[in-house]
């Protein structure tokens, strides 16, 4: 009674089976022309002036079409049933058996209208043909469904690995010089602020809870794109600050300043150009 994987009977795969199985069977019979299918009674087509070959092809096409209708009704019923009761391997196999029996009954009923043979004789012969014809396309479908699911799982695993790798990368701030050579790689939360002076940028960061400094030959303008998506924001023409470390924003005669909750770190000026964006972030949208 173990539940069968839902992808086996999900709606898109049901549709694939409804279309593929009858068409595969029809193509198989047309191409390989099994001898026992030549015994199909052509009297069913006496209403039209058609030759034997044409009648045979029409008969096979009609069988495939009937099979498609029966399969569609069966899979539609399965879809409704599976919403309320998850299918187990046992119930799914029984459903497939019932589906084949239903197809055989329809074929046998149609054949009995134009044949002198007893219904059960026709049914036995038709059942054998139906089973032998359906085995290959059914197996192909299930192999495809399993392969498709494995491919989907691999894709999701690769995506998750890429996301994890990206998150790990974004957890570190990469500071490079003007030639693109990496000078500093530090955890994002350890960055305090950046200060620009001429063609150099001083990067202040925490190491063992103590502020450290490194000078890099570059400009804030060139470094800004690599800091997008972080809380390290421009607050002044010469400063970028990690807003996660800002504890106080105060106004003095000289202007507005930001205080970081770290000893031996000076106040960071906040200019009018960047005041709105920074204050909205710090005050939760309530800008001064």
BAFI-3210 file (N, C-alpha, C; in Angstrom, 3 decimals, decimal comma, padded with zeros to 6 digits):
// residues 288
n [1|2|3|4|5|6|7|8|9|10|11|12|13|14|15|16|17|18|19|20|21|22|23|24|25|26|27|28|29|30|31|32|33|34|35|36|37|38|39|40|41|42|43|44|45|46|47|48|49|50|51|52|53|54|55|56|57|58|59|60|61|62|63|64|65|66|67|68|69|70|71|72|73|74|75|76|77|78|79|80|81|82|83|84|85|86|87|88|89|90|91|92|93|94|95|96|97|98|99|100|101|102|103|104|105|106|107|108|109|110|111|112|113|114|115|116|117|118|119|120|121|122|123|124|125|126|127|128|129|130|131|132|133|134|135|136|137|138|139|140|141|142|143|144|145|146|147|148|149|150|151|152|153|154|155|156|157|158|159|160|161|162|163|164|165|166|167|168|169|170|171|172|173|174|175|176|177|178|179|180|181|182|183|184|185|186|187|188|189|190|191|192|193|194|195|196|197|198|199|200|201|202|203|204|205|206|207|208|209|210|211|212|213|214|215|216|217|218|219|220|221|222|223|224|225|226|227|228|229|230|231|232|233|234|235|236|237|238|239|240|241|242|243|244|245|246|247|248|249|250|251|252|253|254|255|256|257|258|259|260|261|262|263|264|265|266|267|268|269|270|271|272|273|274|275|276|277|278|279|280|281|282|283|284|285|286|287|288]
n.u [000,815|002,123|002,445|002,341|004,707|003,680|004,278|003,980|001,286|000,527|-001,192|-000,157|001,449|-000,474|-001,893|000,059|000,260|-002,338|-002,325|000,058|000,195|-002,033|-001,393|001,196|000,714|-000,888|000,930|002,885|001,513|000,888|003,456|004,900|002,999|001,618|000,774|-001,521|-003,220|-004,298|-006,597|-008,775|-012,140|-013,526|-016,106|-017,368|-017,017|-018,612|-020,396|-019,211|-017,582|-014,744|-011,368|-009,612|-007,154|-007,411|-009,646|-008,545|-006,626|-008,294|-009,737|-007,748|-007,041|-009,455|-009,604|-007,420|-008,326|-010,616|-009,363|-007,964|-010,049|-011,168|-008,920|-008,627|-010,977|-010,525|-008,147|-008,986|-010,857|-009,090|-007,559|-009,424|-010,001|-007,467|-007,094|-008,484|-007,741|-004,613|-002,812|-001,824|000,782|-000,449|-003,195|-002,859|-001,838|-004,017|-005,830|-004,762|-005,001|-007,786|-008,287|-007,248|-008,941|-011,363|-010,883|-010,626|-013,192|-014,700|-013,563|-014,136|-016,932|-017,534|-016,453|-018,004|-020,363|-020,047|-019,187|-019,381|-018,452|-018,435|-018,908|-017,114|-015,018|-014,061|-013,394|-011,308|-009,285|-008,987|-008,199|-005,663|-004,283|-004,503|-003,113|-000,498|000,076|-000,011|001,964|004,608|004,414|003,407|005,512|007,534|006,486|006,541|009,266|010,106|008,772|010,034|012,683|012,314|011,515|013,810|015,621|014,467|014,788|017,586|018,072|016,869|018,504|020,967|020,289|019,747|022,282|023,680|022,363|023,027|025,765|025,896|024,738|026,632|028,792|027,820|027,806|030,262|032,170|033,776|036,603|038,244|041,096|041,694|042,502|041,213|042,211|041,949|041,813|040,763|038,732|035,952|033,612|030,279|028,857|030,917|031,982|032,464|032,607|033,364|035,804|036,592|039,457|041,035|042,475|042,154|040,624|039,688|039,039|037,165|036,876|035,763|037,736|038,141|036,533|037,671|038,309|039,678|041,810|042,209|043,832|042,873|043,635|041,409|038,048|035,036|032,896|033,463|033,534|030,962|028,998|029,646|028,705|026,035|022,752|023,386|023,493|025,277|025,609|025,720|026,391|027,475|029,483|032,053|031,844|030,772|028,530|027,930|024,771|023,726|025,290|024,831|023,895|022,979|021,502|022,118|021,561|023,631|025,274|027,066|025,954|024,309|024,971|026,174|026,350|028,274|027,998|030,557|033,635|036,155|035,584|034,943|032,348|030,138|029,588|026,421|025,185|023,005|022,246|022,042|020,480|017,653|017,208|018,821|017,852|015,192|015,529|016,750|014,817|012,635|011,065|010,013|010,907|012,807]
n.v [-001,204|001,125|004,570|005,731|007,628|010,992|012,315|010,457|010,245|012,851|015,652|016,614|014,473|012,486|013,396|013,116|010,312|009,654|010,666|009,684|006,806|005,530|006,572|005,622|002,874|002,675|003,568|001,599|-000,749|-000,056|000,167|-002,282|-004,194|-006,521|-009,983|-011,099|-008,996|-008,709|-010,063|-008,585|-007,915|-006,881|-006,366|-004,454|-002,171|-002,157|-000,264|001,638|002,249|000,992|-000,183|-003,198|-002,663|000,015|-000,132|-001,664|000,090|002,136|000,773|000,195|002,806|003,648|001,967|002,930|005,519|005,009|003,799|006,018|007,643|006,041|005,878|008,574|009,081|007,312|008,358|010,875|010,259|009,090|011,316|012,848|011,070|010,795|013,206|013,107|010,678|009,514|007,648|004,265|001,855|-000,577|000,114|001,692|-000,072|-001,834|-000,056|000,404|-002,155|-002,342|-000,334|-001,440|-003,636|-002,318|-001,083|-003,381|-004,485|-002,558|-002,724|-005,422|-005,447|-003,816|-005,392|-007,711|-006,982|-007,285|-009,827|-013,424|-014,922|-016,073|-013,797|-013,991|-015,407|-013,582|-011,582|-012,746|-013,054|-010,392|-009,211|-010,344|-009,246|-006,514|-006,238|-007,041|-005,075|-002,694|-002,843|-001,970|000,928|001,800|001,149|002,747|005,291|005,358|005,109|007,491|009,352|008,876|009,505|012,218|013,265|012,761|014,376|016,847|016,977|016,995|019,412|021,181|020,685|021,621|024,294|025,001|024,622|026,589|028,845|028,653|028,912|031,463|032,920|032,450|033,719|036,352|036,820|037,683|040,601|041,784|043,576|045,324|046,656|049,429|048,110|045,772|043,836|041,713|042,955|042,827|040,623|040,306|039,549|040,615|041,781|042,704|044,950|048,384|051,182|053,108|055,312|057,909|059,359|061,393|059,380|057,066|054,642|054,207|051,405|050,492|048,050|045,337|043,254|040,650|042,082|044,558|047,710|047,864|048,935|049,346|050,494|051,122|051,478|053,051|054,181|055,408|055,486|053,527|051,296|051,090|049,596|046,889|046,662|046,748|045,733|045,291|046,601|048,584|051,764|054,809|057,758|060,178|062,379|061,491|059,219|055,888|053,913|051,195|050,520|048,767|048,998|051,458|053,370|055,779|058,740|062,058|065,611|068,374|071,613|071,682|069,933|066,817|063,776|060,389|057,906|055,122|052,053|051,393|051,379|053,906|054,688|057,240|059,835|059,711|061,750|062,842|063,799|066,254|065,313|062,535|062,215|061,669|058,979|057,476|058,211|057,352|054,591|054,102|055,022|053,506|054,296|056,690|059,513|062,483]
n.w [000,000|-000,313|-001,124|-004,490|-006,383|-006,795|-009,221|-011,201|-011,801|-012,254|-013,751|-016,272|-017,112|-017,282|-019,493|-021,459|-021,596|-022,456|-025,056|-026,235|-025,971|-027,525|-030,086|-030,475|-030,514|-032,829|-034,805|-034,509|-035,328|-037,964|-039,083|-038,542|-039,046|-037,746|-038,081|-036,863|-036,658|-039,100|-039,272|-038,692|-039,039|-042,035|-042,720|-041,342|-042,685|-044,944|-045,668|-047,170|-050,312|-050,208|-050,491|-049,406|-048,070|-047,386|-045,731|-043,661|-042,572|-041,734|-039,804|-037,856|-037,165|-036,092|-033,873|-032,392|-031,875|-030,338|-028,175|-027,208|-026,301|-024,255|-022,575|-021,926|-020,460|-018,354|-017,196|-016,493|-014,537|-012,737|-012,011|-010,580|-008,499|-007,271|-006,037|-003,700|-002,579|-002,194|-004,584|-004,267|-005,027|-005,483|-005,938|-008,180|-010,098|-010,268|-011,324|-013,865|-014,942|-014,942|-016,783|-019,152|-019,375|-019,781|-022,264|-023,821|-023,596|-024,963|-027,566|-028,111|-028,005|-030,211|-032,261|-032,070|-033,248|-035,943|-036,343|-036,381|-034,348|-030,910|-028,165|-025,940|-027,017|-028,870|-027,039|-025,532|-027,466|-028,247|-025,842|-025,403|-027,587|-026,993|-024,533|-025,285|-027,133|-025,678|-023,734|-024,458|-025,089|-022,586|-020,837|-021,940|-021,429|-018,587|-018,086|-019,242|-017,574|-015,110|-015,780|-016,465|-013,976|-012,459|-013,830|-013,312|-010,521|-010,380|-011,628|-009,800|-007,602|-008,570|-008,885|-006,225|-005,130|-006,527|-005,555|-002,848|-003,047|-004,111|-002,016|-000,075|-001,230|-001,310|001,374|001,982|001,528|-001,282|-001,896|-004,294|-006,092|-008,367|-010,641|-010,548|-008,913|-006,171|-002,916|-000,376|001,468|003,305|005,905|005,441|007,574|009,094|007,988|008,539|007,630|004,646|003,472|001,314|-000,237|-002,332|-004,747|-003,355|-001,216|002,057|003,920|006,593|009,040|011,178|013,215|015,312|017,012|017,011|015,456|012,205|009,495|005,988|003,098|-000,199|-003,588|-005,307|-006,161|-004,550|-006,282|-008,195|-006,593|-005,617|-007,278|-006,668|-004,139|-004,174|-003,183|-000,577|002,811|002,871|002,291|000,369|002,043|001,981|-000,003|000,298|001,804|002,580|004,431|006,661|007,318|009,165|011,369|012,379|015,121|016,138|014,890|014,546|014,762|014,411|014,747|012,677|010,896|009,944|011,601|011,807|014,248|015,023|016,754|017,862|019,516|019,295|016,725|014,521|014,177|011,371|008,617|007,290|004,346|002,705|000,218|000,405|002,567|002,731|001,768|003,537|006,109|005,924|005,789|008,295|010,067|009,550|007,373|008,165|007,361|008,149]
ca.u [000,000|003,005|001,975|003,123|005,129|002,636|004,606|003,540|-000,087|000,184|-002,063|000,585|001,865|-001,683|-002,178|001,059|-000,121|-003,568|-002,005|001,174|-000,031|-002,793|-000,680|002,308|000,151|-001,309|002,129|003,527|000,759|001,044|004,823|005,303|001,927|001,524|-000,120|-002,800|-004,100|-004,908|-007,873|-009,866|-013,265|-013,749|-017,523|-017,819|-016,886|-019,370|-021,219|-018,477|-016,835|-013,311|-010,656|-009,258|-006,076|-007,968|-010,490|-007,683|-006,051|-009,366|-010,048|-006,695|-007,169|-010,640|-009,231|-006,568|-009,164|-011,429|-008,456|-007,664|-011,229|-011,243|-007,802|-008,917|-011,982|-009,891|-007,188|-009,779|-011,381|-007,954|-007,192|-010,409|-009,835|-006,191|-007,163|-009,027|-007,056|-003,330|-002,757|-000,748|001,225|-001,473|-004,385|-002,513|-001,763|-005,394|-006,472|-004,265|-005,654|-009,164|-008,247|-007,059|-010,181|-012,371|-010,575|-010,934|-014,654|-015,180|-013,148|-014,865|-018,317|-017,606|-016,169|-019,105|-021,447|-019,801|-018,560|-020,235|-017,816|-018,975|-018,309|-015,989|-013,890|-013,535|-012,813|-010,022|-008,328|-008,763|-007,461|-004,254|-003,715|-004,438|-002,031|000,797|000,288|000,119|003,104|005,757|004,217|003,277|006,857|008,231|005,956|007,013|010,701|010,210|008,345|011,093|013,821|011,921|011,547|015,219|016,213|013,940|015,444|018,966|018,025|016,593|019,697|021,971|019,814|019,948|023,717|024,062|021,843|023,840|027,079|025,707|024,524|027,927|029,605|027,278|028,083|031,555|032,363|035,034|037,119|039,342|041,666|041,220|042,862|040,408|042,925|041,310|042,628|040,163|037,495|035,556|032,186|029,508|028,490|032,109|032,303|031,950|032,374|034,409|036,089|037,346|040,384|041,727|042,288|042,208|039,489|040,033|037,977|037,211|036,156|036,010|038,464|038,210|035,782|038,465|038,301|040,902|041,757|043,055|043,701|042,829|043,652|040,151|037,114|033,738|032,024|033,747|033,246|029,531|028,246|029,899|028,055|024,584|022,070|023,782|023,114|026,381|025,022|026,379|025,792|028,211|030,331|033,314|031,620|029,737|028,440|027,106|023,647|023,468|026,087|024,448|023,095|022,419|021,559|021,891|021,778|024,444|025,434|027,844|025,175|023,778|026,036|025,785|027,246|028,304|028,160|031,870|034,604|037,251|035,135|034,411|031,034|030,140|028,673|025,313|024,909|021,622|021,982|021,718|019,761|016,322|017,286|019,404|016,957|014,021|015,915|016,998|013,600|011,537|010,202|009,584|011,995|012,664]
ca.v [000,000|002,288|005,546|005,872|009,034|011,789|012,745|009,422|010,488|014,264|015,914|016,713|013,130|011,786|013,834|012,485|008,908|009,589|010,948|008,904|005,356|005,114|006,925|004,682|001,578|002,774|003,617|000,282|-001,707|000,350|-000,051|-003,679|-004,979|-007,874|-010,835|-011,372|-007,846|-008,775|-010,784|-007,650|-008,114|-005,684|-006,173|-003,252|-001,035|-002,412|000,896|002,534|001,540|001,116|-001,445|-003,904|-001,969|001,237|-000,552|-002,104|001,276|002,842|-000,012|000,411|004,196|003,704|001,319|003,861|006,630|004,495|003,643|007,348|008,099|005,253|006,287|009,924|008,947|006,642|009,257|011,946|009,686|008,918|012,639|013,206|010,147|011,016|014,419|012,731|009,495|009,264|006,311|003,350|001,032|-001,599|000,712|002,176|-001,244|-002,284|000,921|000,137|-003,396|-001,984|000,465|-002,375|-004,416|-001,437|-000,964|-004,670|-004,612|-001,687|-003,332|-006,680|-005,109|-003,338|-006,526|-008,685|-006,498|-007,683|-011,148|-014,537|-015,612|-015,739|-012,600|-014,314|-015,774|-012,302|-010,860|-013,365|-012,705|-008,941|-008,899|-010,689|-008,235|-005,215|-006,270|-007,078|-003,805|-001,587|-002,997|-001,145|002,370|002,049|001,121|003,940|006,440|005,357|005,419|008,927|010,082|008,743|010,316|013,618|013,643|012,795|015,571|017,992|016,989|017,431|020,849|021,874|020,571|022,559|025,644|025,226|024,762|027,904|029,837|028,574|029,480|032,910|033,461|032,408|034,776|037,632|036,993|038,345|041,774|041,723|044,909|045,226|047,948|049,949|047,152|044,571|042,874|041,613|043,445|042,495|039,847|040,374|039,338|041,833|042,415|043,257|046,236|049,539|052,252|053,368|056,738|058,202|060,493|061,421|058,148|055,939|054,403|053,532|050,494|050,216|046,806|044,739|041,991|040,370|043,170|045,788|048,325|047,797|049,791|049,022|051,482|050,510|052,470|052,956|055,247|054,921|055,337|052,243|050,214|051,060|048,487|045,603|046,705|046,787|044,622|045,249|047,805|049,535|052,806|056,107|058,748|061,438|062,314|060,813|058,119|054,864|053,382|050,003|050,984|047,819|049,387|052,805|053,355|057,107|059,780|063,294|066,866|069,361|072,858|071,400|069,084|065,569|062,781|059,024|057,284|053,653|051,515|050,768|052,279|054,453|054,958|058,610|060,071|059,739|062,813|062,504|065,006|066,443|064,516|061,151|062,235|061,060|057,517|056,905|058,417|056,477|053,232|054,035|055,298|052,656|054,984|057,990|060,449|063,782]
ca.w [000,000|-000,360|-002,127|-005,710|-006,531|-007,453|-010,583|-012,134|-012,242|-012,330|-014,892|-017,534|-017,508|-017,706|-020,865|-022,326|-021,786|-023,252|-026,457|-026,761|-026,036|-028,717|-031,317|-030,604|-030,923|-034,223|-035,641|-034,430|-036,157|-039,361|-039,560|-038,462|-039,651|-037,139|-038,867|-036,225|-036,816|-040,430|-039,191|-038,366|-039,965|-042,843|-043,019|-040,650|-043,593|-046,157|-046,002|-048,074|-051,370|-049,935|-050,691|-048,177|-047,358|-046,797|-044,613|-042,558|-041,949|-041,032|-038,609|-036,863|-036,694|-035,231|-032,614|-031,654|-031,419|-029,228|-027,043|-026,680|-025,553|-023,021|-021,726|-021,438|-019,395|-017,219|-016,548|-015,888|-013,292|-011,830|-011,518|-009,548|-007,367|-006,597|-005,223|-002,388|-002,055|-002,874|-005,168|-003,886|-006,150|-005,722|-006,552|-009,517|-010,980|-010,486|-012,216|-015,217|-015,377|-015,265|-018,008|-020,268|-019,491|-020,367|-023,695|-024,451|-023,677|-026,043|-028,824|-028,307|-028,312|-031,594|-033,146|-032,024|-034,105|-037,332|-036,351|-035,973|-033,236|-029,592|-027,573|-025,069|-027,887|-029,365|-025,906|-025,191|-028,510|-028,198|-024,611|-025,642|-028,492|-026,302|-023,557|-025,985|-027,834|-024,737|-022,836|-024,859|-024,841|-021,159|-020,254|-022,426|-020,681|-017,202|-018,128|-019,503|-016,380|-014,102|-016,258|-016,357|-012,565|-012,034|-014,431|-012,566|-009,219|-010,581|-011,920|-008,550|-006,773|-009,099|-008,577|-004,800|-004,910|-007,033|-004,616|-001,632|-003,375|-004,260|-000,674|000,613|-001,822|-000,879|002,797|002,045|000,680|-002,006|-002,197|-005,266|-006,476|-009,658|-011,680|-010,353|-008,077|-004,865|-001,808|000,911|001,484|004,704|006,101|005,230|008,843|009,741|007,384|009,282|006,656|003,659|003,357|000,098|-000,204|-003,622|-005,521|-002,431|-000,344|003,311|004,326|008,027|009,318|012,482|013,300|016,752|017,643|016,981|014,126|011,411|008,305|004,848|002,025|-001,519|-004,649|-006,050|-005,806|-004,082|-007,441|-008,822|-005,649|-005,296|-007,893|-005,999|-002,831|-004,367|-002,532|000,832|003,558|002,830|001,444|000,266|002,940|001,794|-001,201|000,621|002,733|002,533|005,778|006,851|008,120|010,250|012,533|012,834|016,349|016,399|013,867|015,284|014,051|015,108|013,988|011,461|010,015|010,500|011,731|012,188|015,219|014,994|018,110|017,988|020,132|018,479|015,359|014,527|013,600|009,911|008,170|006,393|003,563|002,285|-000,995|000,760|003,841|002,665|001,672|004,743|007,251|005,744|006,163|009,732|010,835|009,089|006,418|008,684|007,105|008,786]
c.u [000,852|002,545|002,915|003,526|004,092|002,962|004,164|002,149|-000,468|-000,461|-001,312|001,033|000,677|-002,010|-001,203|000,669|-001,351|-003,268|-000,977|000,827|-000,843|-002,066|000,509|001,803|-000,240|-000,104|002,832|002,838|000,926|002,420|005,168|004,226|001,844|000,465|-001,479|-003,744|-004,750|-006,279|-009,037|-010,931|-013,566|-015,222|-018,089|-017,808|-017,633|-020,223|-020,527|-017,702|-015,331|-012,657|-010,179|-008,191|-006,592|-008,832|-009,670|-007,096|-007,104|-009,717|-009,029|-006,782|-008,353|-010,345|-008,385|-007,386|-010,040|-010,576|-008,121|-008,823|-011,330|-010,145|-008,057|-009,925|-011,371|-008,967|-007,888|-010,360|-010,266|-007,545|-008,134|-010,202|-008,571|-006,180|-007,649|-008,252|-005,755|-003,254|-001,575|-000,328|000,153|-002,685|-004,086|-002,452|-003,166|-006,124|-006,049|-004,908|-007,097|-009,258|-008,115|-008,324|-011,277|-012,145|-010,973|-012,437|-015,216|-014,823|-013,965|-016,321|-018,487|-017,393|-017,320|-020,278|-021,297|-019,188|-019,554|-019,654|-018,469|-018,207|-017,068|-014,773|-013,220|-012,799|-011,425|-008,944|-007,970|-007,947|-005,978|-003,573|-003,514|-003,277|-000,681|001,105|000,576|001,369|004,226|005,515|004,044|004,654|007,643|007,785|006,518|008,504|010,905|009,830|009,427|012,301|013,528|011,989|012,979|015,906|015,751|014,607|016,888|019,027|017,791|017,790|020,773|021,587|020,045|021,425|024,205|023,593|022,660|025,213|026,996|025,544|025,828|028,833|029,152|027,514|029,418|031,589|033,749|035,450|038,336|039,884|041,195|041,555|042,095|041,066|042,319|042,283|042,087|038,886|037,095|034,051|031,437|029,212|029,685|032,562|031,679|031,613|033,561|034,564|036,998|038,222|041,233|041,441|042,343|040,913|039,999|038,835|038,177|036,318|036,531|036,765|038,721|037,618|036,572|038,453|039,674|040,712|042,686|042,788|043,804|042,824|042,427|039,288|035,808|032,795|032,226|033,433|031,752|028,781|028,444|029,225|026,539|023,944|022,478|023,283|024,277|026,005|025,881|025,659|026,416|029,063|031,592|033,130|030,536|029,731|027,566|025,979|023,313|024,223|025,694|023,518|022,385|022,555|021,213|022,232|022,571|024,570|026,134|027,075|024,662|024,899|025,462|026,823|027,128|028,573|029,460|032,852|035,677|036,882|034,483|032,994|031,160|029,155|027,611|024,922|023,454|021,268|021,495|020,867|018,446|016,387|017,803|018,450|015,711|014,334|016,084|015,732|012,406|010,567|009,723|010,725|011,723|012,262]
c.v [001,258|003,258|005,620|007,334|009,841|012,191|011,710|009,734|011,975|014,570|015,954|015,339|012,268|012,127|013,202|011,042|008,785|009,788|009,975|007,440|004,947|005,416|005,999|003,336|001,592|002,779|002,262|-000,724|-001,368|-000,024|-001,544|-004,660|-006,385|-008,702|-011,034|-010,182|-007,826|-009,433|-009,885|-007,725|-006,817|-005,446|-004,937|-002,054|-001,257|-001,222|001,812|001,720|001,708|-000,236|-001,994|-003,180|-000,710|000,899|-000,966|-000,907|002,068|002,108|000,213|001,823|004,338|003,079|002,260|005,022|006,205|004,334|004,982|007,880|007,365|005,678|007,668|009,880|008,320|007,593|010,455|011,474|009,509|010,252|013,070|012,362|010,482|012,293|014,115|011,588|009,282|007,817|005,519|002,573|000,009|-001,013|001,216|001,027|-001,762|-001,336|000,681|-001,131|-003,119|-001,180|-000,441|-003,209|-003,589|-001,269|-002,243|-004,870|-003,774|-002,284|-004,588|-006,415|-004,651|-004,503|-007,522|-008,264|-006,989|-009,066|-012,199|-015,290|-015,191|-014,561|-012,942|-014,770|-014,522|-011,571|-011,419|-012,984|-011,224|-008,554|-009,188|-009,652|-006,904|-005,164|-006,200|-005,749|-002,665|-001,658|-002,025|000,345|002,702|002,120|002,358|005,172|006,492|005,632|006,915|009,743|010,052|009,588|011,801|014,104|013,721|014,043|016,827|018,104|017,460|018,928|021,652|021,821|021,540|023,999|025,974|025,421|026,125|029,005|029,855|029,201|030,993|033,570|033,507|033,512|036,139|037,869|037,682|039,521|041,672|043,146|044,750|046,615|048,324|049,025|045,834|043,521|042,892|042,035|043,026|041,699|039,715|040,154|040,661|042,549|043,031|044,574|047,348|050,679|052,359|054,876|056,972|059,424|060,425|060,125|056,897|055,853|053,654|052,700|050,161|049,006|046,285|043,428|041,740|041,527|044,479|046,367|048,264|048,643|049,264|050,046|050,776|051,614|052,259|054,145|054,634|054,664|053,978|051,067|050,035|049,899|047,142|045,529|046,803|045,539|044,437|046,519|048,778|050,598|054,070|057,091|060,126|061,275|061,501|059,592|057,159|054,206|052,137|050,377|050,031|048,191|050,756|052,687|054,680|057,967|061,097|064,502|067,822|070,609|072,608|070,539|067,842|064,525|061,431|058,484|055,770|053,139|050,786|051,781|052,681|054,631|056,329|058,686|060,211|060,816|062,274|063,771|065,063|065,562|063,115|061,061|061,467|059,534|056,879|057,025|057,559|055,048|053,120|054,193|054,504|053,361|056,334|058,985|061,781|064,830]
c.w [000,000|-001,443|-003,320|-005,854|-007,316|-008,892|-011,621|-012,682|-012,216|-013,681|-016,227|-018,027|-017,915|-019,162|-021,858|-022,617|-022,679|-024,733|-027,022|-026,970|-027,267|-030,025|-031,548|-031,099|-032,395|-035,152|-035,662|-035,354|-037,634|-039,907|-039,621|-038,943|-039,063|-037,848|-038,208|-036,281|-038,198|-040,380|-038,832|-039,451|-040,705|-043,131|-042,330|-041,589|-044,904|-046,595|-047,001|-049,091|-051,180|-050,126|-049,350|-047,376|-046,675|-045,593|-043,405|-041,820|-041,185|-039,736|-037,505|-036,292|-035,746|-033,873|-031,756|-031,095|-030,236|-027,978|-026,403|-025,837|-024,215|-022,049|-021,123|-020,294|-018,149|-016,466|-015,909|-014,554|-012,269|-011,214|-010,391|-008,292|-006,568|-005,763|-003,814|-001,745|-002,829|-003,359|-004,621|-005,129|-006,513|-006,435|-007,960|-010,516|-011,292|-011,435|-013,662|-015,779|-015,770|-016,552|-019,234|-020,485|-020,159|-021,869|-024,419|-024,609|-024,820|-027,401|-029,127|-028,660|-029,742|-032,567|-033,198|-032,913|-035,544|-037,432|-035,861|-034,779|-031,913|-028,982|-026,754|-025,867|-028,421|-028,245|-025,548|-026,193|-028,440|-026,971|-024,791|-026,527|-027,773|-025,330|-024,256|-026,668|-026,874|-023,877|-023,184|-024,598|-023,364|-020,507|-020,678|-021,649|-019,274|-017,130|-018,344|-018,275|-015,307|-014,493|-016,111|-014,908|-012,050|-012,581|-013,689|-011,199|-009,328|-010,848|-010,645|-007,606|-007,229|-008,760|-007,110|-004,472|-005,373|-006,085|-003,331|-001,863|-003,491|-002,895|000,109|000,101|-001,334|000,608|003,013|001,086|000,040|-002,388|-003,098|-005,579|-007,875|-010,823|-011,535|-009,497|-006,679|-003,765|-000,446|000,699|002,946|004,814|006,063|006,543|009,558|009,124|008,221|008,329|005,714|003,535|002,157|000,298|-001,459|-004,399|-004,647|-001,627|000,883|003,743|005,792|008,322|010,695|012,344|014,782|017,551|017,747|015,569|013,463|010,156|007,230|003,757|000,684|-002,563|-005,546|-005,651|-005,327|-005,253|-008,109|-007,897|-005,407|-005,956|-007,202|-004,634|-002,944|-003,751|-001,085|001,511|003,701|001,809|001,445|001,189|002,772|000,550|-000,934|001,519|002,248|003,900|005,794|007,815|009,266|011,523|013,081|014,039|016,595|015,151|014,573|014,426|014,947|014,238|012,660|010,460|010,734|010,494|012,172|013,152|015,120|016,401|018,296|018,543|019,134|017,010|015,353|013,967|012,083|009,451|007,198|005,649|003,125|001,093|-000,650|002,025|003,790|002,663|002,952|005,927|007,131|006,142|007,676|010,551|010,356|008,190|006,899|008,556|007,778|007,748]
res [x|x|x|x|x|x|x|x|x|x|x|x|x|x|x|x|x|x|x|x|x|x|x|x|x|x|x|x|x|x|x|x|x|x|x|x|x|x|x|x|x|x|x|x|x|x|x|x|x|x|x|x|x|x|x|x|x|x|x|x|x|x|x|x|x|x|x|x|x|x|x|x|x|x|x|x|x|x|x|x|x|x|x|x|x|x|x|x|x|x|x|x|x|x|x|x|x|x|x|x|x|x|x|x|x|x|x|x|x|x|x|x|x|x|x|x|x|x|x|x|x|x|x|x|x|x|x|x|x|x|x|x|x|x|x|x|x|x|x|x|x|x|x|x|x|x|x|x|x|x|x|x|x|x|x|x|x|x|x|x|x|x|x|x|x|x|x|x|x|x|x|x|x|x|x|x|x|x|x|x|x|x|x|x|x|x|x|x|x|x|x|x|x|x|x|x|x|x|x|x|x|x|x|x|x|x|x|x|x|x|x|x|x|x|x|x|x|x|x|x|x|x|x|x|x|x|x|x|x|x|x|x|x|x|x|x|x|x|x|x|x|x|x|x|x|x|x|x|x|x|x|x|x|x|x|x|x|x|x|x|x|x|x|x|x|x|x|x|x|x|x|x|x|x|x|x|x|x|x|x|x|x|x|x|x|x|x|x]
***
